[in-house]
Amino acid sequence: MKRNTKDLLIESAMSEFMECGYRKSSVRRICEKAGVTTGALYFFFKDKDDLLSCVVNGPLTKFEEIIGNHFEMIDISFLIEELISLYYRYQEEFTILLHRSEGSAYENVVDRIVELLELKNGELAERLKGIKADPFIIHWISHEQISAFLNLTEHCKSEDEALIKAKTLQKYLTAGWQAALF
């Protein structure tokens, strides 16, 4: 089956972003790898940032939806498992997003995720505790949660290894969350 030009450009962009990062990537090299002209790229994408968005936005949106959906429940025990599974399903996209997006609209994506966690942690604390939690504590906990996730995915070579280590990590984070807020 012949792949279409847009798919070739996305595949070539993923390769280029993984190899060079967003800032040092080249639209010309992406097009050369895809075997198309730069005009073809601009037919499908506004610019390099739009191309990056096409590569990473789907997995990022799913990541944010998982966080939003799980915090609507009191029991968030499956949250980290779903996030780990998603990460390893889209490992290249998340590597680009989290470690190779400097210079793009996504370079501060970790801050965006922390903001979402702050909102959801604050809402959960309010539902469980009945009062508004200290914003500094919520911010700190949210940073710790995303830092723990990033370290876990950076150091674990497989999804299975990450899931095993996540059980201990989750106990630690839950105990800390409860001690700080209750």
TORPA-4810 file (N, C-alpha, C, O; in nm, 3 decimals):
<nodes>
NODE_1_0.085_-0.118_0.000_0.000_0.000_0.000_0.089_0.124_0.000_0.180_0.135_0.082_M
NODE_2_0.063_0.215_-0.088_0.141_0.338_-0.099_0.100_0.436_0.012_-0.018_0.464_0.032_K
NODE_3_0.201_0.486_0.082_0.174_0.583_0.187_0.154_0.720_0.126_0.219_0.755_0.028_R
NODE_4_0.065_0.797_0.186_0.039_0.930_0.130_0.143_1.031_0.178_0.215_1.005_0.275_N
NODE_5_0.150_1.142_0.112_0.251_1.244_0.137_0.246_1.295_0.281_0.350_1.312_0.345_T
NODE_6_0.128_1.320_0.332_0.116_1.372_0.468_0.174_1.272_0.569_0.247_1.311_0.660_K
NODE_7_0.142_1.145_0.552_0.196_1.043_0.642_0.349_1.035_0.633_0.417_1.019_0.735_D
NODE_8_0.403_1.045_0.513_0.548_1.044_0.494_0.613_1.163_0.565_0.718_1.149_0.627_L
NODE_9_0.550_1.278_0.556_0.602_1.398_0.623_0.599_1.381_0.775_0.695_1.418_0.844_L
NODE_10_0.492_1.327_0.828_0.481_1.305_0.973_0.587_1.206_1.019_0.652_1.227_1.121_I
NODE_11_0.603_1.097_0.946_0.704_0.997_0.980_0.844_1.057_0.975_0.926_1.033_1.064_E
NODE_12_0.872_1.134_0.873_1.003_1.198_0.859_1.026_1.302_0.968_1.136_1.315_1.020_S
NODE_13_0.921_1.375_1.003_0.931_1.475_1.110_0.961_1.408_1.244_1.043_1.457_1.321_A
NODE_14_0.894_1.297_1.272_0.921_1.224_1.396_1.068_1.184_1.403_1.132_1.201_1.506_M
NODE_15_1.119_1.133_1.295_1.259_1.091_1.290_1.351_1.212_1.311_1.446_1.205_1.389_S
NODE_16_1.323_1.320_1.243_1.405_1.442_1.255_1.397_1.501_1.396_1.499_1.541_1.451_E
NODE_17_1.278_1.508_1.453_1.262_1.563_1.588_1.332_1.475_1.692_1.393_1.526_1.786_F
NODE_18_1.324_1.344_1.675_1.393_1.253_1.767_1.544_1.271_1.757_1.614_1.273_1.858_M
NODE_19_1.593_1.285_1.636_1.738_1.294_1.614_1.794_1.431_1.653_1.899_1.439_1.716_E
NODE_20_1.724_1.538_1.616_1.780_1.673_1.629_1.711_1.760_1.733_1.764_1.864_1.771_C
NODE_21_1.594_1.719_1.778_1.513_1.808_1.859_1.443_1.909_1.769_1.481_1.927_1.654_G
NODE_22_1.341_1.974_1.824_1.263_2.068_1.743_1.349_2.185_1.695_1.349_2.218_1.577_Y
NODE_23_1.423_2.247_1.787_1.498_2.369_1.755_1.597_2.346_1.640_1.608_2.430_1.551_R
NODE_24_1.668_2.234_1.642_1.772_2.209_1.542_1.721_2.131_1.421_1.797_2.103_1.328_K
NODE_25_1.594_2.096_1.422_1.540_2.023_1.307_1.523_2.118_1.189_1.515_2.240_1.205_S
NODE_26_1.519_2.059_1.072_1.513_2.138_0.949_1.395_2.091_0.863_1.379_1.972_0.837_S
NODE_27_1.314_2.186_0.820_1.203_2.156_0.730_1.258_2.093_0.601_1.199_2.000_0.546_V
NODE_28_1.370_2.145_0.554_1.430_2.093_0.430_1.469_1.945_0.449_1.442_1.863_0.361_R
NODE_29_1.533_1.911_0.563_1.571_1.770_0.586_1.448_1.681_0.602_1.447_1.568_0.553_R
NODE_30_1.345_1.732_0.668_1.221_1.655_0.682_1.166_1.622_0.543_1.126_1.508_0.517_I
NODE_31_1.164_1.720_0.456_1.112_1.700_0.321_1.201_1.604_0.241_1.151_1.519_0.167_C
NODE_32_1.333_1.619_0.257_1.425_1.527_0.188_1.402_1.383_0.232_1.398_1.293_0.149_E
NODE_33_1.388_1.362_0.362_1.363_1.227_0.414_1.232_1.171_0.361_1.221_1.051_0.334_K
NODE_34_1.133_1.258_0.345_1.001_1.215_0.295_1.000_1.202_0.143_0.909_1.141_0.086_A
NODE_35_1.100_1.259_0.078_1.105_1.253_-0.069_1.006_1.347_-0.135_0.953_1.319_-0.242_G
NODE_36_0.982_1.461_-0.069_0.887_1.559_-0.124_0.949_1.698_-0.120_1.055_1.718_-0.060_V
NODE_37_0.884_1.793_-0.184_0.931_1.931_-0.183_0.880_2.003_-0.058_0.786_1.957_0.007_T
NODE_38_0.943_2.117_-0.025_0.894_2.196_0.088_0.754_2.249_0.060_0.675_2.270_0.152_T
NODE_39_0.724_2.270_-0.067_0.589_2.313_-0.103_0.484_2.212_-0.059_0.374_2.249_-0.017_G
NODE_40_0.518_2.083_-0.068_0.425_1.978_-0.024_0.402_1.987_0.126_0.291_1.970_0.174_A
NODE_41_0.510_2.016_0.200_0.495_2.029_0.346_0.399_2.144_0.378_0.308_2.130_0.461_L
NODE_42_0.420_2.257_0.311_0.337_2.374_0.340_0.195_2.361_0.285_0.107_2.439_0.321_Y
NODE_43_0.171_2.265_0.201_0.034_2.236_0.158_-0.044_2.175_0.275_-0.163_2.203_0.293_F
NODE_44_0.024_2.090_0.355_-0.042_2.020_0.465_-0.028_2.090_0.600_-0.116_2.078_0.686_F
NODE_45_0.080_2.164_0.619_0.109_2.224_0.750_0.145_2.371_0.734_0.210_2.410_0.637_F
NODE_46_0.101_2.452_0.832_0.132_2.596_0.828_0.282_2.619_0.839_0.340_2.702_0.768_K
NODE_47_0.344_2.544_0.930_0.486_2.564_0.959_0.537_2.443_1.038_0.464_2.346_1.058_D
NODE_48_0.660_2.450_1.082_0.722_2.339_1.156_0.648_2.313_1.287_0.634_2.197_1.327_K
NODE_49_0.601_2.417_1.354_0.528_2.401_1.479_0.396_2.326_1.456_0.356_2.243_1.538_D
NODE_50_0.330_2.355_1.345_0.206_2.285_1.311_0.234_2.137_1.285_0.155_2.050_1.323_D
NODE_51_0.346_2.108_1.222_0.387_1.970_1.198_0.415_1.899_1.331_0.373_1.785_1.352_L
NODE_52_0.487_1.967_1.421_0.512_1.910_1.553_0.381_1.882_1.625_0.365_1.777_1.688_L
NODE_53_0.288_1.974_1.616_0.157_1.956_1.679_0.088_1.830_1.627_0.027_1.756_1.704_S
NODE_54_0.099_1.807_1.499_0.038_1.687_1.440_0.103_1.560_1.496_0.036_1.458_1.510_C
NODE_55_0.232_1.567_1.528_0.304_1.452_1.582_0.267_1.426_1.728_0.246_1.311_1.766_V
NODE_56_0.259_1.531_1.811_0.249_1.511_1.957_0.113_1.541_2.019_0.086_1.497_2.131_V
NODE_57_0.029_1.615_1.951_-0.094_1.661_2.016_-0.192_1.549_2.050_-0.259_1.556_2.153_N
NODE_58_-0.201_1.448_1.967_-0.293_1.336_1.996_-0.258_1.267_2.128_-0.344_1.254_2.214_G
NODE_59_-0.134_1.222_2.144_-0.096_1.159_2.271_-0.108_1.255_2.392_-0.149_1.213_2.500_P
NODE_60_-0.072_1.381_2.373_-0.083_1.478_2.483_-0.229_1.496_2.524_-0.259_1.501_2.643_L
NODE_61_-0.317_1.507_2.429_-0.460_1.522_2.459_-0.512_1.400_2.535_-0.587_1.415_2.631_T
NODE_62_-0.472_1.281_2.493_-0.512_1.159_2.564_-0.458_1.159_2.707_-0.528_1.120_2.800_K
NODE_63_-0.334_1.202_2.725_-0.271_1.211_2.857_-0.353_1.303_2.949_-0.384_1.267_3.062_F
NODE_64_-0.388_1.420_2.898_-0.465_1.516_2.976_-0.607_1.464_3.005_-0.660_1.488_3.113_E
NODE_65_-0.667_1.395_2.910_-0.800_1.338_2.932_-0.798_1.232_3.041_-0.889_1.225_3.124_E
NODE_66_-0.695_1.148_3.042_-0.683_1.046_3.145_-0.674_1.112_3.283_-0.741_1.070_3.377_I
NODE_67_-0.592_1.215_3.295_-0.580_1.286_3.422_-0.716_1.344_3.462_-0.760_1.326_3.576_I
NODE_68_-0.780_1.412_3.370_-0.910_1.473_3.401_-1.015_1.372_3.441_-1.092_1.396_3.534_G
NODE_69_-1.021_1.261_3.371_-1.122_1.159_3.399_-1.099_1.090_3.533_-1.195_1.065_3.606_N
NODE_70_-0.975_1.060_3.567_-0.947_0.987_3.690_-0.968_1.072_3.814_-1.010_1.021_3.918_H
NODE_71_-0.941_1.200_3.805_-0.958_1.284_3.922_-1.105_1.314_3.951_-1.138_1.369_4.056_F
NODE_72_-1.192_1.278_3.859_-1.335_1.293_3.885_-1.382_1.188_3.985_-1.488_1.203_4.047_E
NODE_73_-1.304_1.081_4.001_-1.337_0.975_4.096_-1.252_0.994_4.221_-1.149_1.062_4.217_M
NODE_74_-1.295_0.936_4.330_-1.214_0.941_4.452_-1.096_0.846_4.440_-0.985_0.882_4.480_I
NODE_75_-1.117_0.727_4.387_-1.011_0.628_4.373_-0.936_0.652_4.243_-0.989_0.628_4.135_D
NODE_76_-0.812_0.700_4.253_-0.733_0.728_4.134_-0.620_0.626_4.119_-0.518_0.655_4.057_I
NODE_77_-0.639_0.508_4.177_-0.532_0.408_4.180_-0.489_0.360_4.041_-0.375_0.316_4.025_S
NODE_78_-0.575_0.369_3.943_-0.538_0.322_3.809_-0.479_0.432_3.722_-0.440_0.407_3.608_F
NODE_79_-0.472_0.552_3.774_-0.424_0.666_3.697_-0.283_0.643_3.644_-0.259_0.655_3.524_L
NODE_80_-0.190_0.611_3.732_-0.051_0.596_3.688_-0.035_0.480_3.591_0.047_0.486_3.499_I
NODE_81_-0.113_0.372_3.610_-0.106_0.259_3.517_-0.149_0.300_3.376_-0.085_0.264_3.278_E
NODE_82_-0.256_0.376_3.367_-0.303_0.420_3.235_-0.205_0.517_3.171_-0.181_0.511_3.050_E
NODE_83_-0.148_0.607_3.252_-0.052_0.702_3.198_0.075_0.631_3.150_0.130_0.667_3.046_L
NODE_84_0.120_0.533_3.224_0.239_0.456_3.183_0.210_0.381_3.053_0.292_0.383_2.961_I
NODE_85_0.096_0.315_3.046_0.060_0.243_2.923_0.054_0.337_2.803_0.103_0.305_2.695_S
NODE_86_-0.005_0.453_2.823_-0.012_0.552_2.715_0.128_0.598_2.675_0.160_0.607_2.556_L
NODE_87_0.212_0.626_2.774_0.348_0.671_2.746_0.422_0.569_2.660_0.482_0.605_2.558_Y
NODE_88_0.419_0.443_2.698_0.493_0.342_2.623_0.430_0.311_2.487_0.499_0.266_2.397_Y
NODE_89_0.301_0.334_2.472_0.234_0.317_2.342_0.281_0.427_2.245_0.293_0.403_2.125_R
NODE_90_0.307_0.546_2.298_0.349_0.660_2.217_0.485_0.712_2.266_0.503_0.833_2.283_Y
NODE_91_0.577_0.623_2.288_0.705_0.659_2.350_0.783_0.763_2.269_0.838_0.857_2.326_Q
NODE_92_0.789_0.747_2.138_0.862_0.846_2.057_0.795_0.983_2.064_0.863_1.084_2.078_E
NODE_93_0.662_0.985_2.054_0.592_1.113_2.060_0.614_1.182_2.195_0.636_1.303_2.200_E
NODE_94_0.609_1.104_2.304_0.630_1.164_2.436_0.776_1.205_2.456_0.803_1.304_2.523_F
NODE_95_0.870_1.131_2.399_1.010_1.171_2.408_1.031_1.305_2.339_1.098_1.393_2.392_T
NODE_96_0.972_1.321_2.222_0.981_1.448_2.150_0.914_1.558_2.234_0.972_1.665_2.253_I
NODE_97_0.797_1.531_2.281_0.721_1.630_2.357_0.791_1.674_2.484_0.800_1.794_2.513_L
NODE_98_0.842_1.578_2.561_0.897_1.608_2.693_1.046_1.644_2.692_1.094_1.711_2.784_L
NODE_99_1.120_1.600_2.590_1.265_1.617_2.594_1.325_1.683_2.470_1.444_1.717_2.469_H
NODE_100_1.246_1.700_2.366_1.303_1.753_2.242_1.216_1.862_2.178_1.223_1.884_2.057_R
NODE_101_1.136_1.931_2.258_1.045_2.031_2.201_1.089_2.176_2.228_1.012_2.269_2.205_S
NODE_102_1.212_2.195_2.277_1.261_2.330_2.304_1.253_2.416_2.178_1.292_2.374_2.069_E
NODE_103_1.201_2.537_2.196_1.186_2.628_2.083_1.049_2.621_2.018_1.020_2.698_1.927_G
NODE_104_0.966_2.529_2.063_0.832_2.513_2.004_0.725_2.562_2.102_0.755_2.601_2.215_S
NODE_105_0.603_2.560_2.056_0.489_2.594_2.141_0.473_2.495_2.256_0.400_2.523_2.351_A
NODE_106_0.539_2.380_2.248_0.526_2.274_2.349_0.641_2.273_2.449_0.646_2.185_2.535_Y
NODE_107_0.735_2.366_2.440_0.853_2.359_2.525_0.821_2.366_2.674_0.902_2.323_2.756_E
NODE_108_0.708_2.420_2.711_0.668_2.428_2.852_0.554_2.333_2.885_0.472_2.362_2.972_N
NODE_109_0.548_2.222_2.815_0.437_2.129_2.832_0.430_2.071_2.973_0.321_2.044_3.023_V
NODE_110_0.544_2.053_3.039_0.542_2.001_3.176_0.469_2.099_3.267_0.394_2.057_3.355_V
NODE_111_0.490_2.228_3.248_0.418_2.328_3.328_0.268_2.320_3.302_0.187_2.336_3.393_D
NODE_112_0.231_2.295_3.178_0.089_2.280_3.141_0.028_2.160_3.215_-0.085_2.168_3.264_R
NODE_113_0.102_2.050_3.222_0.054_1.931_3.292_0.046_1.957_3.442_-0.048_1.914_3.508_I
NODE_114_0.146_2.027_3.496_0.144_2.062_3.639_0.021_2.146_3.670_-0.045_2.124_3.772_V
NODE_115_-0.011_2.242_3.585_-0.131_2.325_3.607_-0.257_2.240_3.611_-0.345_2.263_3.694_E
NODE_116_-0.266_2.144_3.521_-0.382_2.054_3.520_-0.386_1.972_3.649_-0.491_1.956_3.710_L
NODE_117_-0.270_1.920_3.690_-0.264_1.843_3.815_-0.299_1.930_3.935_-0.367_1.884_4.027_L
NODE_118_-0.254_2.054_3.936_-0.288_2.146_4.045_-0.440_2.162_4.055_-0.497_2.153_4.163_E
NODE_119_-0.502_2.185_3.943_-0.647_2.201_3.941_-0.716_2.075_3.995_-0.802_2.083_4.082_L
NODE_120_-0.676_1.960_3.942_-0.741_1.834_3.980_-0.708_1.794_4.124_-0.795_1.746_4.196_K
NODE_121_-0.583_1.812_4.166_-0.547_1.783_4.305_-0.623_1.874_4.402_-0.668_1.829_4.507_N
NODE_122_-0.636_2.000_4.366_-0.711_2.094_4.450_-0.857_2.055_4.463_-0.914_2.058_4.572_G
NODE_123_-0.917_2.018_4.351_-1.058_1.974_4.353_-1.074_1.848_4.436_-1.169_1.837_4.514_E
NODE_124_-0.983_1.753_4.420_-0.992_1.628_4.495_-0.973_1.652_4.644_-1.046_1.596_4.725_L
NODE_125_-0.877_1.735_4.680_-0.853_1.768_4.821_-0.977_1.835_4.881_-1.014_1.807_4.995_A
NODE_126_-1.038_1.922_4.805_-1.158_1.990_4.854_-1.273_1.892_4.875_-1.347_1.901_4.973_E
NODE_127_-1.288_1.798_4.780_-1.395_1.698_4.795_-1.369_1.608_4.916_-1.462_1.575_4.989_R
NODE_128_-1.244_1.569_4.936_-1.212_1.477_5.045_-1.204_1.547_5.181_-1.248_1.493_5.281_L
NODE_129_-1.148_1.665_5.184_-1.122_1.736_5.308_-1.234_1.833_5.343_-1.255_1.863_5.460_K
NODE_130_-1.304_1.882_5.244_-1.414_1.974_5.268_-1.372_2.120_5.276_-1.457_2.207_5.294_G
NODE_131_-1.242_2.148_5.263_-1.195_2.286_5.261_-1.093_2.302_5.150_-1.039_2.205_5.098_I
NODE_132_-1.066_2.428_5.116_-0.968_2.455_5.012_-0.828_2.432_5.069_-0.792_2.488_5.173_K
NODE_133_-0.750_2.350_5.000_-0.614_2.319_5.044_-0.519_2.434_5.011_-0.547_2.515_4.922_A
NODE_134_-0.409_2.441_5.081_-0.306_2.542_5.060_-0.254_2.532_4.916_-0.204_2.426_4.877_D
NODE_135_-0.266_2.638_4.837_-0.223_2.634_4.696_-0.074_2.597_4.679_-0.039_2.530_4.583_P
NODE_136_0.011_2.640_4.772_0.153_2.605_4.763_0.171_2.454_4.775_0.247_2.394_4.699_F
NODE_137_0.103_2.392_4.870_0.113_2.248_4.891_0.061_2.174_4.768_0.122_2.077_4.723_I
NODE_138_-0.050_2.219_4.715_-0.106_2.157_4.594_-0.008_2.170_4.478_0.012_2.074_4.403_I
NODE_139_0.053_2.286_4.462_0.151_2.308_4.355_0.271_2.215_4.374_0.316_2.152_4.279_H
NODE_140_0.321_2.208_4.494_0.436_2.124_4.525_0.406_1.976_4.498_0.486_1.907_4.435_W
NODE_141_0.291_1.929_4.545_0.252_1.789_4.523_0.239_1.761_4.373_0.284_1.656_4.326_I
NODE_142_0.179_1.852_4.299_0.162_1.834_4.155_0.296_1.823_4.084_0.313_1.740_3.994_S
NODE_143_0.392_1.906_4.123_0.527_1.897_4.066_0.591_1.763_4.100_0.655_1.701_4.015_H
NODE_144_0.574_1.719_4.224_0.632_1.590_4.263_0.572_1.476_4.183_0.642_1.383_4.143_E
NODE_145_0.442_1.482_4.158_0.376_1.377_4.081_0.432_1.368_3.940_0.463_1.259_3.892_Q
NODE_146_0.444_1.482_3.872_0.492_1.477_3.734_0.642_1.443_3.732_0.687_1.374_3.641_I
NODE_147_0.718_1.492_3.829_0.860_1.457_3.835_0.879_1.307_3.854_0.965_1.245_3.792_S
NODE_148_0.798_1.249_3.941_0.805_1.105_3.964_0.772_1.029_3.836_0.841_0.932_3.803_A
NODE_149_0.670_1.071_3.766_0.631_1.006_3.641_0.744_1.017_3.538_0.777_0.919_3.471_F
NODE_150_0.801_1.135_3.524_0.908_1.155_3.426_1.030_1.070_3.459_1.091_1.011_3.370_L
NODE_151_1.067_1.064_3.586_1.180_0.981_3.626_1.152_0.834_3.601_1.239_0.759_3.556_N
NODE_152_1.032_0.793_3.631_0.993_0.654_3.610_1.006_0.615_3.463_1.065_0.512_3.430_L
NODE_153_0.950_0.697_3.375_0.953_0.664_3.232_1.093_0.682_3.172_1.128_0.616_3.074_T
NODE_154_1.171_0.770_3.230_1.307_0.790_3.178_1.400_0.674_3.213_1.486_0.638_3.134_E
NODE_155_1.381_0.616_3.332_1.474_0.514_3.379_1.427_0.370_3.357_1.509_0.278_3.362_H
NODE_156_1.301_0.349_3.333_1.250_0.213_3.310_1.253_0.185_3.160_1.199_0.262_3.081_C
NODE_157_1.313_0.076_3.124_1.330_0.043_2.982_1.205_-0.017_2.919_1.190_-0.017_2.797_K
NODE_158_1.115_-0.069_3.002_0.995_-0.131_2.947_0.871_-0.089_3.027_0.880_-0.044_3.141_S
NODE_159_0.758_-0.107_2.965_0.632_-0.078_3.032_0.614_-0.168_3.154_0.570_-0.122_3.259_E
NODE_160_0.648_-0.295_3.141_0.635_-0.389_3.254_0.718_-0.344_3.373_0.671_-0.345_3.487_D
NODE_161_0.843_-0.305_3.348_0.929_-0.257_3.456_0.870_-0.132_3.521_0.868_-0.119_3.644_E
NODE_162_0.822_-0.040_3.439_0.763_0.084_3.491_0.639_0.055_3.576_0.619_0.117_3.680_A
NODE_163_0.556_-0.038_3.531_0.435_-0.071_3.607_0.469_-0.132_3.743_0.401_-0.105_3.842_L
NODE_164_0.572_-0.214_3.748_0.614_-0.275_3.875_0.664_-0.167_3.970_0.624_-0.163_4.087_I
NODE_165_0.751_-0.081_3.922_0.807_0.024_4.007_0.702_0.129_4.045_0.712_0.193_4.150_K
NODE_166_0.603_0.145_3.960_0.498_0.244_3.987_0.416_0.209_4.110_0.366_0.300_4.177_A
NODE_167_0.402_0.083_4.142_0.324_0.043_4.259_0.387_0.100_4.387_0.315_0.153_4.472_K
NODE_168_0.518_0.090_4.401_0.587_0.146_4.516_0.581_0.298_4.512_0.555_0.362_4.614_T
NODE_169_0.604_0.354_4.397_0.599_0.499_4.381_0.462_0.554_4.417_0.451_0.659_4.481_L
NODE_170_0.359_0.484_4.377_0.223_0.529_4.406_0.195_0.527_4.556_0.131_0.618_4.609_Q
NODE_171_0.242_0.425_4.625_0.226_0.419_4.771_0.294_0.538_4.837_0.238_0.602_4.926_K
NODE_172_0.415_0.568_4.792_0.491_0.681_4.846_0.417_0.813_4.822_0.400_0.892_4.914_Y
NODE_173_0.374_0.836_4.697_0.307_0.961_4.664_0.172_0.975_4.736_0.137_1.084_4.782_L
NODE_174_0.099_0.865_4.747_-0.030_0.869_4.817_-0.011_0.900_4.964_-0.085_0.981_5.021_T
NODE_175_0.087_0.838_5.027_0.113_0.863_5.169_0.154_1.008_5.191_0.109_1.072_5.286_A
NODE_176_0.238_1.059_5.103_0.280_1.199_5.113_0.164_1.295_5.092_0.152_1.395_5.163_G
NODE_177_0.080_1.265_4.995_-0.036_1.349_4.964_-0.128_1.354_5.086_-0.174_1.461_5.126_W
NODE_178_-0.155_1.238_5.144_-0.244_1.231_5.261_-0.183_1.301_5.383_-0.253_1.370_5.456_Q
NODE_179_-0.053_1.283_5.405_0.013_1.346_5.519_0.015_1.498_5.506_-0.001_1.569_5.605_A
NODE_180_0.034_1.546_5.385_0.041_1.690_5.365_-0.095_1.759_5.370_-0.103_1.878_5.404_A
NODE_181_-0.199_1.687_5.338_-0.331_1.751_5.328_-0.428_1.715_5.439_-0.531_1.781_5.455_L
NODE_182_-0.397_1.611_5.518_-0.495_1.570_5.620_-0.438_1.571_5.759_-0.508_1.540_5.854_F
</nodes>
